[in-house]
Amino acid sequence: MAAHEAMSAALPANIAAAPPAPAVERDDAPEVSRDLTADYVRTLHLQTPIAIAASTIGLVIITLMFVGDVPALTLWPWALAVAVLIVVRAWFYMSFPRALDTPVEKLVAWRRRWNVVVLLTAAGWGTAVWLFYRHGSAFHVIGLILIVYCYMLGGVQLMATQPRINLAFLSLGMLPIIVRVAIDRDDPYRFQLAGILLLLYGLTLMLSTVYRRAAESTIRLKVKTERLAAQLKIEKADADAARRAAEVANRAKTQFFAAASHDLRQPLHALGLFAEALRQRSHDEQAVQLVNSINHSVDALEGLFSELLDITKIDTGGVEPQAANFPVGDLFRRLRLHFEPTAFEKGLSLRFRGESQHAFADPVLVDRILRNLLSNAIRYTVDGSVLVCCRRRGDKLLLQVWDTGVGIKPREQDRIFEEFYQVSSEVVLEPHQRKGLGLGLAIVKRLAALMSAPLTMRSRPEHGTVFTLELPAGRAVRSDAVAPAHKAMLGLTLERRLIVIVEDEPAVRLGLEVLLKSWGANVVSFETVAGATAWVRDCAPDAPAPDLLIADYRMESGRTGIDAITAVRERFGESLPAIVVTGSTMTGHDSDAQEHDFHLLIKPVVPNKLRAMIAFKLNLR
């Protein structure tokens, strides 16, 4: 127990009496040295309670050992002096400045006062041997020497980095023992015993040197680690702030692309409609070619908007896979709903196989991947067919898109998933086939990687291409989806066809009116859902039913084109064909399209695509 007292007492004394060890001053920056000093003092404070307890126990043991053998005028004054030192030590413990931001100078001042008590305590233990030696039995003398030496030896650990104070402390505690033993003429072995104690004194000094080096290294490393941790915390806070700023910027960028995409699609949509109306009225071959070029450019811009928005959402972390069991048949029905008109217009056969399978993946991301692959397949297939199929292979599903298109050269097959890369082809492609930034397959690859779904491709130039997406097989789930009803044959032209338009953008509404009338249709148009509802309400009982309804998605006062479809169908029947046109790609409307039986077009819609959709809805050939 006395050893703990020595350990606690020795540390501050060294620090107060001598500057930090040269190695510390030489190896560390001034800031680190100040941190070391503060750390030494706080370590001393933490050891104080056990040191006080050890001193108290040592005092009690020595007093009880020598009471009755040592004169009272010698024993009790010594015991009182040591007790006073213990009380002073306890008072110092209570007065320690515990604030972590306490200046080092204040800690050093506290340590200097503490050091005085430490040295007095060492002198007190050395005095005990001088005064009590040869009192009592040999057991008492040996016990006294062992207690004091253990007290001195225990101080080595805490005084290891303070060599001068360590020397003073050991000298005050052990030299009185050595001298007292050496001058005892009654002991024939006094010199041998004094020599042994002197040897222990030297060994203890050597041990303190070893401890000093180890302790200095440990404490220095601890301080540096704390400083690095503090620096890392600051840098992490800066990094977190930068990350949050980047996330805000990314969200702003995504919102900007979405808003810009929606707002720019409106005039582009109107431009395409007006250009097609102009082509219908013009018989100048050059004017017709110019209008065709305008329509191709508008269609290309629509593709660019969609690709840029998709790649931006993926890069900003706005896409997170949410796997679920879903029927492949529902996915195929949505794809058929969207791409049949385009394939119909090009004279391609679009087939789907494997609708009975079920997959476990994110249905939205799988839908987006197949849309991109199917769009490419139809775009680059001039003649033949496109097949979308789902095959079971053990516990995996292979979703494949086959086409009989232009194919991809072997040397380019490794690069087709790179951003902005477009393959070359010896086959002359139409303008609508050459459009785009080359982001479609890059988007496909990233979405597949998000789901950890392997994506492979095989292709033969001028024969076709097949893309394969591997997904985990799922289990059957209940589906209330109903396949869209087939429309009856209504005629071969738009002559005498009544088409209702609900569009709140004046330029787009006027463009649709002019274009549809140029195709021979009768047109009734409304700016609001309320206007369309009022027209339905005021129609005569024998009024002819519209052949088709074309509505914008976003309407007045938070209403949508679905509200217009519902209102008109309540009057003229649920079989009324409908097309919804929207400029927003941020919200998926496929489930609404399936539920309310309408087809969806994304602005800007080039007239050829609109005409193909109308022909498909009215089953015109």
C-alpha positions as CSV (number, residue, x, y, z in Angstrom):
1,M,0.0,0.0,0.0
2,A,2.9,2.4,0.8
3,A,4.1,1.8,-2.7
4,H,1.0,3.4,-4.2
5,E,1.7,6.4,-2.0
6,A,5.2,6.8,-3.4
7,M,3.9,6.5,-7.0
8,S,1.3,9.2,-6.5
9,A,3.7,11.5,-4.6
10,A,6.7,11.3,-6.9
11,L,5.1,12.3,-10.1
12,P,4.2,16.0,-9.4
13,A,7.5,16.5,-7.5
14,N,9.5,15.7,-10.6
15,I,7.4,17.9,-12.8
16,A,7.6,20.9,-10.5
17,A,11.2,20.7,-9.8
18,A,12.4,20.1,-13.3
19,P,11.2,20.9,-16.8
20,P,9.9,18.1,-19.1
21,A,12.5,15.5,-20.1
22,P,14.8,16.6,-22.9
23,A,13.5,13.9,-25.1
24,V,10.0,15.3,-24.8
25,E,11.1,18.8,-25.5
26,R,13.2,17.7,-28.4
27,D,10.8,15.4,-30.1
28,D,7.5,17.2,-29.6
29,A,6.2,20.6,-30.6
30,P,5.6,23.2,-27.8
31,E,1.9,22.5,-27.9
32,V,2.4,18.8,-27.4
33,S,4.8,19.5,-24.5
34,R,2.1,21.6,-22.8
35,D,-0.4,18.8,-23.3
36,L,2.1,16.4,-21.8
37,T,2.5,18.5,-18.7
38,A,-1.2,18.8,-18.2
39,D,-1.6,15.1,-18.7
40,Y,1.0,14.3,-16.1
41,V,-0.7,16.5,-13.5
42,R,-4.2,15.1,-14.2
43,T,-2.7,11.6,-13.9
44,L,-1.3,12.5,-10.5
45,H,-4.7,13.7,-9.5
46,L,-6.4,10.5,-10.5
47,Q,-3.9,8.5,-8.4
48,T,-4.4,10.6,-5.3
49,P,-7.3,8.7,-3.6
50,I,-5.3,5.4,-3.6
51,A,-2.2,7.2,-2.5
52,I,-4.0,8.7,0.5
53,A,-5.4,5.3,1.4
54,A,-2.0,3.7,1.1
55,S,-0.3,6.4,3.3
56,T,-3.0,6.0,5.9
57,I,-2.6,2.2,6.1
58,G,1.1,2.4,6.2
59,L,1.0,5.0,9.1
60,V,-1.4,2.8,11.1
61,I,0.7,-0.4,10.6
62,I,4.0,1.3,11.6
63,T,2.4,3.0,14.6
64,L,0.9,-0.2,15.8
65,M,4.1,-2.1,15.3
66,F,6.2,0.2,17.4
67,V,3.8,1.4,20.0
68,G,5.2,0.5,23.5
69,D,8.7,-0.1,22.0
70,V,9.4,3.4,20.8
71,P,9.2,6.3,23.3
72,A,5.9,8.1,23.1
73,L,7.7,11.5,22.6
74,T,9.3,10.0,19.5
75,L,6.5,7.9,18.0
76,W,3.5,10.2,18.4
77,P,5.1,13.4,17.0
78,W,6.3,11.5,14.0
79,A,2.8,9.9,13.5
80,L,1.2,13.3,13.9
81,A,3.5,14.9,11.3
82,V,2.7,12.1,8.8
83,A,-1.0,12.4,9.5
84,V,-0.9,16.1,8.9
85,L,0.8,15.5,5.5
86,I,-2.0,13.0,4.7
87,V,-4.7,15.6,5.5
88,V,-2.9,18.3,3.5
89,R,-2.7,15.8,0.6
90,A,-6.5,15.3,0.8
91,W,-7.1,19.0,0.9
92,F,-4.9,19.4,-2.3
93,Y,-7.0,16.7,-3.9
94,M,-10.2,18.6,-3.2
95,S,-8.7,21.9,-4.5
96,F,-7.6,20.4,-7.9
97,P,-8.9,22.5,-10.9
98,R,-10.9,19.9,-12.6
99,A,-11.9,21.9,-15.7
100,L,-10.4,20.4,-18.9
101,D,-9.7,23.9,-20.3
102,T,-7.7,24.9,-17.1
103,P,-4.5,26.8,-18.2
104,V,-1.4,24.7,-17.9
105,E,0.2,27.5,-15.7
106,K,-2.5,27.0,-13.1
107,L,-2.0,23.2,-13.1
108,V,1.8,23.8,-12.7
109,A,1.2,26.1,-9.7
110,W,-1.0,23.4,-8.1
111,R,1.7,20.8,-8.7
112,R,4.5,22.9,-7.1
113,R,2.7,23.0,-3.8
114,W,1.9,19.4,-4.1
115,N,5.6,18.6,-4.6
116,V,6.6,20.1,-1.3
117,V,4.2,17.7,0.4
118,V,5.7,14.8,-1.6
119,L,9.3,15.5,-0.6
120,L,8.3,16.0,3.0
121,T,6.5,12.7,3.0
122,A,9.6,10.9,1.6
123,A,11.7,12.5,4.3
124,G,9.1,11.3,6.9
125,W,9.4,7.7,5.8
126,G,13.2,7.9,5.9
127,T,13.1,9.5,9.3
128,A,10.9,6.6,10.6
129,V,13.7,4.1,9.9
130,W,16.3,6.4,11.5
131,L,14.2,6.8,14.7
132,F,12.7,3.3,15.1
133,Y,15.7,1.2,14.0
134,R,16.7,-1.2,16.8
135,H,13.4,-0.8,18.6
136,G,11.3,-3.9,18.9
137,S,12.2,-7.3,17.6
138,A,14.1,-8.2,14.4
139,F,10.6,-8.8,12.9
140,H,9.7,-5.2,13.5
141,V,12.9,-3.8,12.0
142,I,12.6,-6.0,8.9
143,G,9.0,-5.0,8.5
144,L,9.8,-1.3,8.8
145,I,12.6,-1.5,6.2
146,L,10.3,-3.5,3.8
147,I,7.4,-1.0,4.1
148,V,9.6,2.0,3.4
149,Y,11.4,0.3,0.5
150,C,8.2,-0.8,-1.1
151,Y,7.0,2.7,-0.7
152,M,10.1,4.0,-2.6
153,L,9.9,1.2,-5.2
154,G,6.3,1.9,-6.0
155,G,7.1,5.5,-6.8
156,V,9.2,4.4,-9.8
157,Q,6.2,4.0,-12.1
158,L,4.8,7.5,-11.7
159,M,8.2,9.2,-11.5
160,A,9.7,7.4,-14.5
161,T,9.6,10.6,-16.7
162,Q,11.0,12.8,-13.9
163,P,14.6,11.5,-13.2
164,R,15.8,14.3,-10.9
165,I,12.8,14.3,-8.6
166,N,12.9,10.5,-8.6
167,L,16.5,10.7,-7.5
168,A,15.6,13.1,-4.7
169,F,12.6,11.0,-3.6
170,L,14.6,7.8,-3.4
171,S,17.5,9.5,-1.6
172,L,15.2,11.0,1.1
173,G,13.6,7.6,1.6
174,M,16.5,5.2,1.3
175,L,19.7,6.9,2.2
176,P,18.7,7.4,5.9
177,I,18.1,3.6,6.0
178,I,21.5,2.8,4.5
179,V,23.4,5.2,6.8
180,R,21.5,4.1,9.9
181,V,22.3,0.4,9.2
182,A,26.0,1.2,8.5
183,I,26.6,3.0,11.8
184,D,24.9,0.4,13.9
185,R,28.0,-1.0,15.8
186,D,26.0,-3.7,17.5
187,D,25.3,-5.5,14.2
188,P,28.3,-7.4,12.9
189,Y,26.7,-7.6,9.5
190,R,25.9,-3.9,9.3
191,F,28.2,-3.3,6.2
192,Q,26.9,-6.3,4.3
193,L,23.3,-5.2,5.0
194,A,24.1,-1.6,4.1
195,G,25.8,-2.8,0.9
196,I,22.7,-4.8,0.0
197,L,20.4,-1.8,0.6
198,L,22.8,0.4,-1.5
199,L,22.7,-2.2,-4.3
200,L,18.9,-2.1,-4.1
201,Y,19.1,1.7,-4.2
202,G,21.1,1.6,-7.4
203,L,18.9,-1.1,-9.0
204,T,15.9,1.0,-8.2
205,L,17.5,4.0,-10.0
206,M,18.3,1.8,-13.0
207,L,14.7,0.5,-13.0
208,S,13.4,4.1,-13.0
209,T,15.4,4.8,-16.1
210,V,13.7,1.9,-17.9
211,Y,10.3,3.0,-16.7
212,R,11.1,6.6,-17.7
213,R,11.7,5.7,-21.3
214,A,8.6,3.5,-21.5
215,A,6.4,6.0,-19.7
216,E,7.5,8.9,-21.8
217,S,6.9,7.1,-25.0
218,T,3.4,5.9,-23.8
219,I,2.3,9.3,-22.5
220,R,3.7,11.1,-25.6
221,L,1.9,8.7,-27.8
222,K,-1.3,9.1,-25.8
223,V,-1.2,12.9,-26.1
224,K,-0.4,12.8,-29.8
225,T,-3.3,10.3,-30.3
226,E,-5.7,12.6,-28.5
227,R,-4.5,15.6,-30.6
228,L,-4.9,13.5,-33.8
229,A,-8.4,12.4,-32.6
230,A,-9.3,16.0,-32.0
231,Q,-7.9,17.0,-35.4
232,L,-9.8,14.1,-37.0
233,K,-13.0,15.2,-35.3
234,I,-12.6,18.7,-36.7
235,E,-11.8,17.4,-40.1
236,K,-14.8,15.0,-39.9
237,A,-17.0,17.9,-39.0
238,D,-15.7,19.8,-42.0
239,A,-16.2,16.7,-44.2
240,D,-19.7,16.3,-42.9
241,A,-20.5,19.9,-43.5
242,A,-19.0,19.6,-47.0
243,R,-21.1,16.4,-47.6
244,R,-24.2,18.1,-46.5
245,A,-23.5,21.0,-48.7
246,A,-22.9,18.6,-51.6
247,E,-26.1,16.8,-50.9
248,V,-28.0,20.1,-50.9
249,A,-26.3,21.0,-54.1
250,N,-27.1,17.6,-55.6
251,R,-30.7,17.9,-54.6
252,A,-30.9,21.4,-56.0
253,K,-29.3,20.1,-59.2
254,T,-31.9,17.3,-59.5
255,Q,-34.7,19.7,-58.7
256,F,-33.4,22.1,-61.3
257,F,-33.2,19.4,-63.9
258,A,-36.7,18.3,-63.1
259,A,-38.1,21.8,-63.2
260,A,-36.2,22.7,-66.3
261,S,-37.2,19.5,-68.0
262,H,-40.9,20.1,-67.2
263,D,-40.9,23.8,-68.2
264,L,-38.8,23.2,-71.4
265,R,-40.9,20.3,-72.5
266,Q,-44.1,22.5,-72.8
267,P,-42.8,24.9,-75.5
268,L,-41.0,22.0,-77.3
269,H,-44.2,20.1,-77.3
270,A,-46.1,23.0,-78.7
271,L,-43.3,23.6,-81.3
272,G,-43.6,20.1,-82.6
273,L,-47.4,20.3,-82.9
274,F,-47.2,23.7,-84.8
275,A,-44.5,22.3,-87.0
276,E,-46.5,19.3,-88.0
277,A,-49.6,21.5,-88.6
278,L,-47.5,23.6,-90.9
279,R,-46.3,20.5,-92.7
280,Q,-49.9,19.4,-93.3
281,R,-50.7,22.8,-94.9
282,S,-47.5,23.2,-96.9
283,H,-46.9,21.6,-100.3
284,D,-43.4,22.9,-100.6
285,E,-41.0,19.9,-100.5
286,Q,-38.2,21.9,-98.8
287,A,-40.6,23.2,-96.1
288,V,-41.8,19.6,-95.4
289,Q,-38.2,18.5,-95.0
290,L,-37.6,21.4,-92.6
291,V,-40.6,20.5,-90.5
292,N,-39.5,16.8,-90.4
293,S,-36.1,18.0,-89.1
294,I,-37.8,20.1,-86.5
295,N,-39.8,17.1,-85.3
296,H,-36.7,14.9,-85.1
297,S,-34.9,17.6,-83.1
298,V,-37.8,17.9,-80.7
299,D,-37.9,14.1,-80.2
300,A,-34.1,14.0,-79.6
301,L,-34.4,16.8,-77.0
302,E,-37.0,14.8,-75.2
303,G,-34.7,11.8,-75.0
304,L,-31.8,14.0,-73.8
305,F,-33.9,15.5,-71.0
306,S,-35.0,12.0,-69.8
307,E,-31.4,10.6,-69.9
308,L,-29.9,13.6,-68.1
309,L,-32.5,13.5,-65.4
310,D,-32.1,9.8,-64.8
311,I,-28.3,9.9,-64.6
312,T,-28.5,12.9,-62.2
313,K,-30.8,11.0,-59.9
314,I,-28.6,8.0,-59.8
315,D,-25.4,10.0,-59.2
316,T,-26.9,12.0,-56.4
317,G,-28.0,8.9,-54.5
318,G,-31.7,9.6,-55.2
319,V,-32.3,5.9,-56.3
320,E,-32.3,3.3,-53.5
321,P,-33.4,-0.3,-54.4
322,Q,-36.4,-1.7,-52.5
323,A,-36.7,-5.4,-53.3
324,A,-40.1,-7.0,-53.3
325,N,-41.8,-10.0,-54.9
326,F,-43.7,-9.0,-58.0
327,P,-45.3,-10.8,-61.0
328,V,-43.4,-10.4,-64.3
329,G,-46.7,-10.3,-66.1
330,D,-47.6,-6.9,-64.6
331,L,-44.2,-5.6,-65.7
332,F,-44.8,-6.9,-69.2
333,R,-48.3,-5.5,-69.4
334,R,-46.9,-2.0,-68.6
335,L,-44.2,-2.3,-71.2
336,R,-46.7,-3.5,-73.8
337,L,-48.9,-0.6,-72.9
338,H,-46.1,1.9,-73.5
339,F,-44.2,0.4,-76.5
340,E,-46.9,-1.3,-78.6
341,P,-47.8,2.0,-80.4
342,T,-44.2,2.7,-81.4
343,A,-43.6,-0.9,-82.6
344,F,-47.0,-0.7,-84.4
345,E,-45.9,2.4,-86.2
346,K,-42.6,0.8,-87.4
347,G,-44.3,-2.4,-88.5
348,L,-42.4,-4.5,-85.9
349,S,-43.6,-7.5,-84.1
350,L,-43.4,-6.9,-80.3
351,R,-43.8,-10.2,-78.3
352,F,-43.6,-11.0,-74.6
353,R,-43.0,-14.5,-73.2
354,G,-42.8,-15.8,-69.6
355,E,-45.4,-13.7,-68.0
356,S,-46.2,-16.3,-65.4
357,Q,-42.9,-15.9,-63.6
358,H,-42.3,-13.9,-60.3
359,A,-39.1,-12.0,-59.4
360,F,-37.6,-10.6,-56.2
361,A,-36.1,-7.2,-57.0
362,D,-37.0,-3.6,-57.1
363,P,-39.9,-3.5,-59.7
364,V,-39.4,0.2,-60.4
365,L,-35.7,-0.2,-61.3
366,V,-36.3,-3.4,-63.3
367,D,-39.1,-1.5,-65.2
368,R,-36.7,1.3,-65.9
369,I,-33.9,-1.1,-67.1
370,L,-36.3,-2.9,-69.5
371,R,-37.7,0.3,-70.8
372,N,-34.3,1.5,-71.8
373,L,-33.3,-1.8,-73.4
374,L,-36.7,-2.1,-75.1
375,S,-36.5,1.5,-76.4
376,N,-33.1,0.8,-77.9
377,A,-34.2,-2.5,-79.4
378,I,-37.2,-0.9,-81.2
379,R,-35.1,2.2,-82.2
380,Y,-32.3,0.1,-83.9
381,T,-34.5,-2.6,-85.4
382,V,-35.7,-1.7,-88.9
383,D,-37.4,-4.9,-89.8
384,G,-38.3,-8.1,-87.9
385,S,-39.3,-8.4,-84.3
386,V,-38.5,-7.6,-80.7
387,L,-38.9,-10.2,-78.0
388,V,-39.0,-9.6,-74.3
389,C,-38.9,-12.9,-72.3
390,C,-38.4,-14.3,-68.8
391,R,-36.7,-17.7,-68.3
392,R,-36.3,-19.7,-65.1
393,R,-32.8,-21.0,-64.4
394,G,-32.8,-22.7,-61.0
395,D,-33.4,-20.0,-58.4
396,K,-32.7,-17.3,-60.9
397,L,-34.7,-15.5,-63.6
398,L,-33.2,-14.3,-66.9
399,L,-35.0,-11.2,-68.2
400,Q,-34.0,-10.9,-71.8
401,V,-34.6,-8.4,-74.6
402,W,-34.0,-9.8,-78.1
403,D,-34.0,-7.8,-81.3
404,T,-33.2,-8.3,-85.0
405,G,-31.6,-4.9,-85.3
406,V,-28.3,-3.6,-86.6
407,G,-26.2,-5.3,-83.9
408,I,-22.9,-4.2,-82.3
409,K,-19.4,-4.8,-83.5
410,P,-17.2,-7.0,-81.2
411,R,-14.6,-4.3,-80.6
412,E,-17.3,-1.9,-79.4
413,Q,-19.2,-4.3,-77.1
414,D,-17.0,-3.6,-74.1
415,R,-17.7,0.1,-74.4
416,I,-21.4,0.3,-74.9
417,F,-22.1,0.8,-71.2
418,E,-19.8,3.8,-71.0
419,E,-21.3,7.3,-70.6
420,F,-21.7,9.3,-73.8
421,Y,-20.4,6.4,-76.0
422,Q,-22.4,5.7,-79.1
423,V,-21.7,2.7,-81.3
424,S,-20.9,3.1,-85.0
425,S,-22.7,1.2,-87.6
426,E,-22.2,0.5,-91.3
427,V,-26.0,0.3,-91.6
428,V,-27.5,3.7,-92.5
429,L,-29.6,4.8,-89.5
430,E,-32.6,7.1,-89.5
431,P,-32.2,10.4,-87.7
432,H,-34.4,9.1,-84.8
433,Q,-32.0,6.2,-84.4
434,R,-28.9,8.4,-84.1
435,K,-30.3,10.7,-81.5
436,G,-29.2,10.7,-77.8
437,L,-26.2,11.3,-75.6
438,G,-25.3,7.7,-75.2
439,L,-26.5,7.6,-71.6
440,G,-29.3,4.9,-72.0
441,L,-27.1,1.9,-71.5
442,A,-25.0,3.7,-68.8
443,I,-28.2,4.2,-66.9
444,V,-29.1,0.5,-67.4
445,K,-25.7,-0.6,-66.1
446,R,-25.8,1.6,-63.0
447,L,-29.3,0.5,-62.1
448,A,-28.3,-3.1,-62.5
449,A,-25.3,-2.5,-60.2
450,L,-27.5,-0.9,-57.6
451,M,-29.5,-4.1,-57.4
452,S,-26.4,-6.3,-57.7
453,A,-28.0,-7.9,-60.7
454,P,-25.6,-9.2,-63.3
455,L,-26.2,-7.7,-66.8
456,T,-24.7,-9.3,-69.9
457,M,-25.0,-8.7,-73.7
458,R,-24.5,-10.8,-76.9
459,S,-24.6,-9.3,-80.3
460,R,-23.9,-10.1,-84.0
461,P,-23.6,-7.2,-86.4
462,E,-26.6,-7.0,-88.8
463,H,-28.3,-9.9,-87.0
464,G,-29.4,-8.5,-83.7
465,T,-28.6,-8.2,-80.0
466,V,-29.8,-9.8,-76.7
467,F,-29.4,-8.2,-73.3
468,T,-29.8,-10.5,-70.2
469,L,-30.6,-9.3,-66.7
470,E,-30.3,-11.9,-63.9
471,L,-32.6,-11.5,-61.0
472,P,-33.5,-13.7,-58.0
473,A,-36.7,-15.7,-58.5
474,G,-39.6,-14.6,-56.3
475,R,-42.8,-16.1,-55.0
476,A,-46.3,-15.6,-56.2
477,V,-48.1,-12.5,-55.0
478,R,-51.7,-11.5,-55.3
479,S,-52.2,-9.1,-58.2
480,D,-55.3,-7.2,-59.0
481,A,-53.9,-6.0,-62.3
482,V,-56.2,-6.3,-65.3
483,A,-54.9,-6.4,-68.8
484,P,-56.0,-3.4,-70.8
485,A,-59.1,-4.0,-72.9
486,H,-58.7,-4.2,-76.7
487,K,-60.6,-1.5,-78.5
488,A,-62.9,-2.3,-81.3
489,M,-62.2,-1.3,-84.9
490,L,-63.4,2.3,-85.3
491,G,-62.3,3.2,-88.8
492,L,-59.3,4.0,-90.9
493,T,-59.0,7.8,-90.7
494,L,-59.7,10.7,-88.3
495,E,-62.4,12.0,-90.5
496,R,-65.5,12.6,-88.4
497,R,-63.7,11.5,-85.3
498,L,-64.5,13.6,-82.3
499,I,-61.5,14.2,-80.0
500,V,-61.7,16.0,-76.7
501,I,-58.7,18.0,-75.5
502,V,-58.1,19.1,-71.8
503,E,-54.9,21.2,-71.7
504,D,-54.1,24.2,-69.5
505,E,-51.1,25.4,-71.6
506,P,-52.5,27.7,-74.3
507,A,-49.8,27.1,-76.9
508,V,-50.0,23.3,-76.5
509,R,-53.8,23.3,-76.6
510,L,-53.8,25.5,-79.8
511,G,-51.1,23.3,-81.4
512,L,-53.1,20.2,-80.7
513,E,-56.3,21.7,-82.1
514,V,-54.5,22.8,-85.3
515,L,-52.8,19.5,-85.8
516,L,-55.8,17.2,-85.1
517,K,-58.0,19.3,-87.3
518,S,-55.4,19.1,-90.1
519,W,-55.7,15.3,-89.8
520,G,-59.5,15.6,-90.3
521,A,-60.7,15.3,-86.7
522,N,-63.4,17.3,-85.0
523,V,-61.9,18.9,-81.8
524,V,-63.5,20.1,-78.6
525,S,-60.9,21.6,-76.2
526,F,-61.0,22.9,-72.7
527,E,-58.5,24.8,-70.5
528,T,-59.6,23.2,-67.2
529,V,-61.1,20.0,-65.8
530,A,-64.1,22.1,-64.6
531,G,-64.7,23.3,-68.2
532,A,-64.7,19.7,-69.4
533,T,-67.0,18.6,-66.6
534,A,-69.4,21.4,-67.4
535,W,-69.5,20.4,-71.1
536,V,-70.3,16.8,-70.2
537,R,-73.0,18.0,-67.9
538,D,-74.6,20.2,-70.6
539,C,-74.4,17.7,-73.4
540,A,-77.7,16.6,-74.9
541,P,-78.8,13.0,-74.1
542,D,-78.3,12.1,-77.8
543,A,-75.0,13.9,-78.2
544,P,-72.4,11.7,-80.0
545,A,-69.7,10.2,-77.8
546,P,-66.1,11.3,-78.2
547,D,-63.8,8.8,-80.0
548,L,-60.7,9.9,-77.9
549,L,-59.8,12.0,-75.0
550,I,-56.3,13.7,-74.8
551,A,-55.6,15.3,-71.4
552,D,-52.6,17.0,-69.7
553,Y,-51.7,15.5,-66.3
554,R,-51.2,18.6,-64.2
555,M,-54.3,20.7,-64.2
556,E,-55.8,23.6,-62.2
557,S,-56.1,23.6,-58.4
558,G,-54.2,20.4,-57.9
559,R,-56.5,18.4,-60.2
560,T,-55.2,16.0,-62.9
561,G,-56.0,14.7,-66.3
562,I,-57.3,11.6,-64.5
563,D,-60.1,13.7,-63.1
564,A,-61.0,14.8,-66.6
565,I,-61.0,11.1,-67.9
566,T,-63.2,10.1,-65.0
567,A,-65.7,12.9,-65.6
568,V,-66.0,12.2,-69.4
569,R,-66.3,8.5,-69.0
570,E,-69.1,8.8,-66.4
571,R,-71.1,10.3,-69.2
572,F,-69.9,8.4,-72.3
573,G,-68.8,5.0,-70.9
574,E,-65.7,3.4,-69.4
575,S,-64.5,2.2,-72.9
576,L,-63.7,5.7,-74.0
577,P,-60.0,5.6,-75.2
578,A,-57.8,8.1,-73.4
579,I,-54.2,9.5,-73.6
580,V,-52.5,11.5,-70.8
581,V,-49.7,13.8,-71.8
582,T,-47.3,15.1,-69.1
583,G,-44.0,17.0,-68.9
584,S,-43.0,15.6,-65.6
585,T,-40.8,12.5,-65.3
586,M,-40.2,12.6,-61.6
587,T,-43.3,10.8,-60.7
588,G,-44.2,7.4,-62.2
589,H,-47.7,7.3,-63.6
590,D,-47.7,3.7,-64.9
591,S,-49.8,2.4,-62.0
592,D,-52.4,5.1,-62.7
593,A,-52.3,4.3,-66.4
594,Q,-53.0,0.6,-65.7
595,E,-55.7,1.4,-63.1
596,H,-57.6,3.9,-65.2
597,D,-56.9,2.4,-68.6
598,F,-55.1,5.2,-70.4
599,H,-51.8,5.5,-72.3
600,L,-49.1,7.9,-71.2
601,L,-46.9,10.2,-73.4
602,I,-44.1,12.3,-72.1
603,K,-43.7,15.8,-73.5
604,P,-42.4,16.9,-75.9
605,V,-44.4,14.5,-78.1
606,V,-43.4,14.6,-81.7
607,P,-46.3,14.4,-84.1
608,N,-45.3,11.0,-85.5
609,K,-45.4,9.5,-82.0
610,L,-48.7,11.2,-81.2
611,R,-50.1,9.9,-84.5
612,A,-48.9,6.4,-83.8
613,M,-50.5,6.5,-80.4
614,I,-53.8,7.8,-81.7
615,A,-53.8,5.1,-84.4
616,F,-53.1,2.4,-81.8
617,K,-55.8,3.7,-79.5
618,L,-58.4,3.8,-82.3
619,N,-57.0,0.6,-83.9
620,L,-56.5,2.4,-87.2
621,R,-54.3,0.9,-90.0
